[in-house]
């Protein structure tokens, strides 16, 4: 965007370097701000850019295009990952396929463990048929628990499934 820069601008009207316009005053000899094509070209293209970014086509027969464009763009932003979503604890079972039935991507996270000393356990998270995360671990000697977490983003309409060998679910949650 460009600010007005003609010789008759009101210098620093809105703060340092923020020039503005005046209607002028014929009685006091203050001229009205001269108009310049560069200012209006910038203004026009800034507004048209917003309309076109929203998927609209500039149309001189309507005066609501900017408002409509802003509504579209803000509605799109509200569809972004994490906006309007909350973490939810969910119950999941190994080998069962689950689906993202929302209109937004969801973040899924599953924690797995094993307590048998010396044993190896493994788990995989596949999203829409593609391995997104996979881990394995060996439970160290003695008594204790070894755990790891698998995570990934499932697109709208996508599916996910956890599979594992000697892995126990500790918890599963989703940001949806």
C-alpha positions in Angstrom: 0.0 0.0 0.0 1.2 3.5 -0.6 0.3 6.7 1.3 -0.5 10.0 -0.5 2.6 11.8 -1.4 1.6 14.9 -3.4 2.9 18.3 -2.4 -0.5 19.3 -0.9 -0.7 16.3 1.4 -1.2 16.8 5.2 2.2 15.9 6.6 2.1 13.4 9.5 -1.7 13.6 9.9 -1.8 10.1 11.4 1.6 10.1 13.0 5.2 10.4 11.8 5.4 9.6 8.1 1.6 8.9 8.0 0.4 11.6 5.6 -3.3 12.2 4.9 -5.8 14.3 2.9 -7.5 17.7 3.4 -10.5 19.3 1.8 -8.6 22.5 2.0 -9.9 25.9 3.2 -10.5 28.6 0.6 -10.8 31.3 3.3 -7.4 30.5 4.8 -5.6 29.6 1.5 -5.1 26.0 2.4 -5.4 24.0 -0.8 -7.2 20.7 -1.0 -4.9 17.6 -1.3 -4.0 17.0 -4.9 -4.8 13.4 -6.0 -2.3 11.2 -7.7 -2.7 8.1 -9.8 -0.1 6.0 -8.0 -2.0 6.3 -4.7 -5.3 5.2 -6.3 -3.6 2.5 -8.3 -2.2 1.1 -5.0 -5.5 1.4 -3.3 -7.4 -0.3 -6.2 -5.0 -3.2 -6.4 -4.9 -3.8 -2.7 -8.7 -4.1 -2.6 -8.9 -6.1 -5.9 -6.2 -8.4 -4.5 -8.3 -9.3 -1.5 -11.4 -9.9 -3.7 -9.4 -12.2 -6.1 -7.6 -14.0 -3.2 -11.1 -15.0 -2.0 -11.9 -16.5 -5.4 -14.0 -13.6 -6.5 -13.9 -11.7 -9.7 -13.9 -7.9 -9.6 -17.3 -6.6 -10.7 -18.1 -2.9 -11.0 -21.9 -3.5 -10.6 -21.8 -4.4 -6.9 -20.5 -2.6 -3.8 -20.3 -5.6 -1.4 -17.3 -7.5 -2.9 -14.8 -6.5 -0.3 -17.0 -7.4 2.5 -17.9 -10.8 0.9 -14.2 -11.5 0.2 -13.3 -10.8 3.8 -16.0 -13.1 5.0 -14.8 -15.8 2.8 -11.2 -15.4 3.8 -12.0 -15.3 7.6 -14.2 -18.3 7.2 -11.3 -20.2 5.5 -9.0 -19.2 8.4 -11.5 -20.7 10.9 -11.1 -24.0 9.0 -7.3 -24.0 9.8 -5.8 -26.8 11.9 -6.1 -26.0 15.6 -8.7 -23.3 15.2 -11.8 -24.3 17.1 -10.4 -27.7 17.9 -9.8 -29.2 21.4 -7.9 -32.2 22.7 -10.1 -35.2 23.4 -9.2 -38.5 25.1 -10.4 -41.3 22.9 -10.4 -45.1 23.3 -8.6 -46.9 20.4 -7.9 -50.5 19.7 -4.9 -51.9 17.8 -5.8 -53.0 14.3 -9.0 -51.0 14.1 -9.3 -48.3 11.3 -10.7 -44.9 12.4 -11.8 -42.0 10.2 -11.5 -38.3 10.3 -15.1 -37.3 9.6 -14.5 -33.6 10.3 -13.8 -30.9 7.7 -10.4 -30.1 9.3 -7.2 -32.1 9.7 -7.0 -33.7 13.1 -3.8 -34.5 15.1 -3.8 -38.0 16.6 -1.5 -39.3 19.3 -1.2 -42.8 20.8 1.1 -43.8 23.7 2.2 -47.5 24.0 4.0 -49.4 26.7 5.3 -52.8 27.8 6.4 -53.9 31.3 8.0 -57.3 30.5 11.8 -57.0 31.2 13.9 -57.8 28.1 10.9 -57.9 25.7 10.8 -56.0 22.5 7.6 -54.2 21.5 6.7 -52.1 18.4 3.8 -50.0 17.1 3.0 -48.2 13.9 0.6 -45.5 12.9 -0.6 -45.6 9.3 -2.5 -42.6 7.9 -4.6 -43.3 4.8 -2.5 -46.4 4.1 0.9 -44.7 4.6 3.1 -45.3 7.6 3.3 -42.0 9.4 5.2 -43.0 12.5 6.7 -46.2 13.8 8.8 -47.1 16.8 10.1 -50.1 18.7 11.7 -50.4 22.1 13.3 -53.0 24.4 12.2 -53.0 28.0 15.3 -52.7 30.1 16.0 -55.3 32.8 14.4 -55.2 36.2 10.9 -54.0 36.9 9.7 -51.0 35.1 7.8 -49.7 32.1 9.1 -48.5 28.8 6.9 -46.3 26.6 6.8 -44.3 23.4 4.3 -42.1 21.6 3.2 -42.2 17.9 1.7 -39.1 16.3 0.5 -37.7 13.0 -2.0 -35.5 11.2 -5.0 -37.1 9.5 -6.6 -35.0 6.7 -10.4 -34.6 6.4 -11.9 -37.9 5.1 -8.6 -39.7 5.9 -8.2 -42.8 7.9 -5.7 -44.0 10.5 -4.9 -47.3 12.2 -2.5 -48.3 15.0 -0.8 -51.7 14.8 1.6 -53.3 17.1 3.5 -56.3 18.4 3.5 -56.9 22.2 2.5 -53.2 22.6 -0.2 -52.1 25.1 -2.2 -48.9 24.6 -1.5 -46.4 27.4 -3.6 -43.6 26.0 -4.9 -42.1 22.8 -6.0 -38.5 22.1 -7.0 -36.4 19.2 -7.1 -32.6 18.6 -10.4 -32.4 16.7 
